[in-house]
Amino acid sequence: TYAFHQFVIRATKRDNLVKYLIKNGIDTMIHYPYMLNEVKFFPNGKNLKNSTKLGEKILSLPISEEHTQKEINYVSKKIIQFYQK
C-alpha cells in the first residue's frame, strides 16, 4: 500500500523554479519554510548553517495516487526545461 504524502526535492534557484512551475500550471508547496533549530521554543536554538541552506532549497511537488503518468512526465519535463535555460 502506498501513502502519498509529499514529494520533496532539493532545488537550486528554488524561488524562480516555483514561479516557472506556477506559470506552467503546476502547483508547488514549501512545507518546511524554516528548520527546527530556528524555532524559538527550542532552548538551544543553534545556528546550523547546513540546515538553513537546505531549508532555502527544498520544494514539494504535487503527488497523489490520482496523477497520471502523463502529468508526472509533464512536471518532470518542465523542471528539466527550467534548468536547461
Secondary structure by P-SEA (a helix, b strand, c coil): ccccccbbbbbcaaaaaaaaaaaacbbbbcccccccccccccccccccaaaaaaaaccccccccccccaaaaaaaaaaaaaaaac
